[in-house]
Amino acid sequence: MLGVESRMKGRGLGMRNLLGILGFFCLWITAQAQMKIPPETVQQWASEFSVQLRDFTVKYSGSLLLQKKLKDVESIIKIVEVDGDDLVKDYSDEIERMLGSKMKSVKRLAESAEDADLYHEFNASLEFDYYNSMLINTVDEDGNNVELGGEFPLEENEHFNNLLVNTQQSDIQVPTNVYNKDPNILNAIYNSEALNDVFIGNFQKDPTLTWQYFGSSTGFFRIYPGIKWTPDSNGVAAFDCRNRNWYIQAATSPKDIIIMVDISGSMKGLKMTIAKHTINTILDTLGENDFVNVIAYTDYVRYVEPCFKGTLVQADLDNREHFKQLVENLHVKGEAKIKNAMKESFKILNEARANGQGSMCNQAIMLITDGAMEDFESVFEEFNWPERRVRVFTYLIGREMTFAQNTKWIACNNKGYYTHISTLADVQENVMEYLHVLSRPMVINHDHDIIWTEAYMDTVLPNTKELFTTKAQSLLLMTSVAMPVFSKKKETLSHGILLGVVGSDIPLMEVMKLAPRYMLGAHGYAFLITNNGYILAHPDLRPLYKDGKKLKPKPNYNSVDLSEVEWEDTEEKLRTAMVKGETGSISLNIRASVDKGKRPLYLTNDYFYTNIDETPFSFGMVLTRGHGRLMFVGNVSVEEGLHDLTSPDLSIASEWTYCETDIDPGHRKYTQLQAAIRYLLGKEPDLECDEVLLQQTLFDAVVTAPLEAYWNALMLNDRLEPGVETAFLGTRAGLMRIMRYAGVESRVAKRFLTPADKDNLFTIDHFPLWYRLAVENTPGSFYYFPINDKGVKFMVATTAVTVSSGGKTAMAGAIGVQFSLDWLEKRFWAIAKQPSDTDCSNIEGVCPLSCEAVDLNCFLVDNNGFIMLSKERSEVGRFFGEVDGSVMASLIKMGMYKKVSLFDYQAMCKNNHHHSSSARPLLSPFYSIAALLRWLFSNALMFLLDFNLCGLWHSDYFVDAKAGYHTSHKQKKVEPLQPCDTAYPGFMYDSSVREANSLIKCGRCQKMFVVQQIPDSNLVLVVTQADCDCSRQYGSILLEPKEIKYIATVKCNRMKSQKVRRRPESCHAYHPKEDAKECGGAAAMFPSLALCSASLLVWSLLLRWT
């Protein structure tokens, strides 16, 4: 037995040894079977392709000819260094002059409006027909003009965005919820007729003026030039000028506001709906110079945002919208005890004042409640009397009047105002009362402060949506200059009566035109910020986002801080200096990006900045070190230059200002090129033109003229290669020449360099993409990149041309050629294939090698990692790391590509938070029936409670009482995207690493790849083994942005952090002659008590049932 066992053990041992040998042999066979791609073959392909690519691009672009012509003129040109300090002063002076002119126009309007009121006696029975902008040019069934309508001539006007306007007359817009024949309205409209002549006179003095207007405290809006006002889809004119930022800022000084809302059990149902709408309406009256907090109280004090406990936060758009979302989720419970909440509110305001925080001007508490039963006189004695620095405004919610006297007493004894809000329709008018109270000290003192608003997008005008798609995003915005209008009558002086606000709009695009692009260079730019550090204009500001197929304004588009765009200013030195209104300069090394953020660039930028006098704005300007600071100046005769300027292939930047065509209406019909030519010919001597820019444009036209003949000769004498489509060039003066080698029918790139192709043209916002890429590349060496234009793929090659003088070299422009993907494929696949009779004796590895082989993948990849060519056309234009993560990861590890971290603080992300109400369970079989009944009854009840008999009696329209209001009983559509911060990677090729090859271990196989730089280009050739799948071991490397998630404490600190800001210079919080006895009264509407009681009883039963 022992012998048998030993024999068995020996056999087992022998089998194991045999298996081990077999396993080793298998591994050896696998390793030996590994494909070897010969690097020398790939290198040969890269060299051959480089020659063909360069010959092609040089020939069809004409780059060598242009460089030679520039060399020929070096003796007659001079290179100058742009002085940023002088330039920023010149530009800011121009902006000051322009804005100063607008301020003078507004002052004339204010004086005229006050004088008209001074000499007018109120007439309660006044009958007066005026042009109502909703009714003009409207006829009834019999063909007669409707009342307050009439014939009102309208003509299309290019100066007013091609709208139909009447420049000889203003007209009146009245909100639907305001009775258009109320005696107060009629008297005020009659008075404001005096403004017509001033409007017209202003426009004649300053033809660059746009909209001028007067917003009355009674609610109407007089606008010049007159327009036809279009109501919304419900036939409602919801626009109320008194809600607009320019009105509110002009009517009041900066303010600190604490909103106190009662959320006790008695506020259930409709009362809470009205209260929430009241809070939202108050928030809408605040701006970025104001500070706010919201406290909800029952028997304890609750901050709506716990993060803001005990402090005030800036009432910018972000914070206001944040409060609105939180208020929406308030629920009623418990018993109301106002005393502790009132103490907390006074403490916040007192501490802010003591510590120099907040607005350091007006302070107020807004009390929203359905009743005040406690004795809180002791609170006022402790915190507010006798100085009464904090005004208290009270809003009594609901029909019940039991506690009206208490609530009014609070307001009257704290220099505030009491209002009774019983319906949603009452909210707007009643909330606005507090603004008139806060304006009293300013009105009594007759302090006409001129205010400037933050940037905003006017969505009221009819063609705003069209503007979204045709203008540079950052320049869609405007600012308004406004001034309050007071009653000068001595008998009402102590009442401090605000008549309204006059103002005018200034498109920021017109302001930024005063900082010409040609002086700033390819990567230079100008920008404006407010006293709060928010951006007015900046080429990197993106106020719109795409929601499906629609472009919409971002919720926080006008509260983007300078530090969120110039994010390399980590210590905020630039921001702080500009906010403080200082003059100076600073240099920053920055990571910029072009091509929609895909292509990172390392630049050194010099920033120059100064303040704009008599405004809260600061102006900044950027020059890029190196080529951005140097420009050449040439000189030719007008006659010689004009000959070449009229070439059919030549154009100039249509959005730049070579000549000011907007001053004289007769000049508006000219394009910039037409205006420049007429000025140079002496046909329009009155045109105001930029002499320096015109001289440089003439010189560029002469120097580049030979290219026209060269390109035409290629067309006529040479057999054009199929696939070459367009040659082009551009100069710093905004001049372009374009040669279409192929007709529009046969061209692949049909949109390239057409007016719709904004990315590749000179615009007011930027130089063309191909120009910006060329100047960052070695002059004379072509930069190649793919373009995917809505699925149409094509290639662009571009190179910079230079001029030298006096030991300095300046960029003169860029020149290039656009060609099809077909051409690239045809040329490359012909080279990347060894013939079958290749001598393979000295080649170690696969021979003959062919990119057409199924086990081989070949790619052309640019310096930022984007695929120029692949076997799969769908991969062209995509990031290489998405297609082959294993090879890209190896190239990054080897240092051939370097990762660049980029950030976007204006991103929009999907909102992952869901409202619990959206998934309410089915509680019983009767739930849906009960819900339906509740819906039907609630709508009927809302109609009865919102129904204003007086409004119906006086109104020309019968409109839905809820139209135009934020009604939270109606289910809201939740926006799928919300503002967020994101981080995303970019990649840059290190040209010092010319070649690389390696093996990647991927489970059971090893993947070989070879990478070779294509000489004299920004491309690399990547050849990889196709039959070894590494996707399990290596995921794709994506360029997708990732949201930066902040932990709760960091998020809280970011939200409430107070950045450096400059307070407005004026403050009007107190005047000894103010008559504080005018502190409000009860609402004028008293519906049937039985109706209300019965309605609310059924309402409460339905709420309990459902």
Salt bridges, closest charged atoms under 4 A:
ASP72 OD2 - LYS68 NZ 3.41
GLU74 OE1 - LYS71 NZ 3.59
GLU81 OE2 - ARG629 NH2 3.94
ASP93 OD2 - LYS89 NZ 3.09
GLU94 OE2 - ARG97 NH2 2.62
GLU114 OE2 - HIS448 NE2 2.55
GLU114 OE1 - LYS488 NZ 3.91
ASP115 OD1 - LYS488 NZ 3.16
GLU147 OE2 - LYS181 NZ 2.08
GLU193 OE2 - ARG222 NH2 2.71
ASP206 OD2 - LYS102 NZ 2.95
ASP240 OD2 - ARG242 NH2 2.82
ASP284 OD1 - LYS324 NZ 2.47
ASP284 OD2 - HIS966 NE2 3.70
ASP290 OD2 - LYS255 NZ 3.23
GLU305 OE1 - HIS322 NE2 2.58
GLU321 OE2 - LYS324 NZ 3.56
GLU328 OE1 - LYS972 NZ 3.92
ASP370 OD2 - LYS271 NZ 3.09
GLU429 OE2 - ARG242 NH2 2.41
ASP447 OD2 - HIS1068 ND1 3.14
ASP449 OD2 - HIS1068 NE2 2.51
ASP458 OD1 - ARG244 NH2 3.51
GLU510 OE2 - LYS513 NZ 3.63
ASP547 OD2 - LYS552 NZ 2.83
ASP561 OD2 - ARG575 NE 2.75
GLU566 OE2 - HIS538 NE2 2.83
GLU568 OE2 - ARG591 NE 2.63
GLU571 OE1 - LYS573 NZ 3.28
GLU572 OE2 - LYS1059 NZ 2.44
ASP595 OD2 - LYS598 NZ 3.76
ASP595 OD2 - ARG599 NE 3.11
ASP606 OD2 - ARG625 NE 2.85
ASP606 OD2 - ARG629 NH1 2.65
ASP644 OD1 - HIS643 ND1 3.30
ASP649 OD1 - ARG737 NH1 2.84
GLU655 OE2 - LYS758 NZ 2.95
ASP662 OD2 - HIS159 ND1 2.62
ASP662 OD1 - ARG668 NE 2.90
ASP664 OD2 - HIS667 NE2 3.90
GLU684 OE1 - HIS667 NE2 3.02
GLU684 OE2 - ARG678 NE 3.41
ASP718 OD2 - LYS59 NZ 2.59
GLU721 OE1 - ARG827 NH2 2.67
ASP759 OD2 - LYS596 NZ 2.66
GLU776 OE2 - HIS523 NE2 3.13
GLU776 OE2 - HIS627 NE2 2.83
ASP789 OD2 - ARG751 NH1 2.86
ASP822 OD1 - ARG873 NH2 2.23
GLU825 OE1 - ARG873 NH2 2.87
GLU852 OE2 - LYS833 NZ 3.56
ASP862 OD2 - ARG599 NH2 2.89
GLU882 OE1 - ARG878 NE 3.50
ASP884 OD2 - LYS1007 NZ 2.73
ASP904 OD2 - ARG542 NH2 2.65
ASP960 OD1 - LYS962 NZ 3.88
GLU975 OE2 - LYS552 NZ 3.84
ASP981 OD2 - ARG1054 NH2 2.72
ASP990 OD2 - LYS898 NZ 3.06
ASP1016 OD2 - ARG54 NE 3.16
GLU1043 OE1 - LYS1045 NZ 3.34
GLU1074 OE2 - ARG391 NH1 2.82
GLU1074 OE2 - ARG440 NH1 3.43
GLU1078 OE2 - HIS495 ND1 2.20
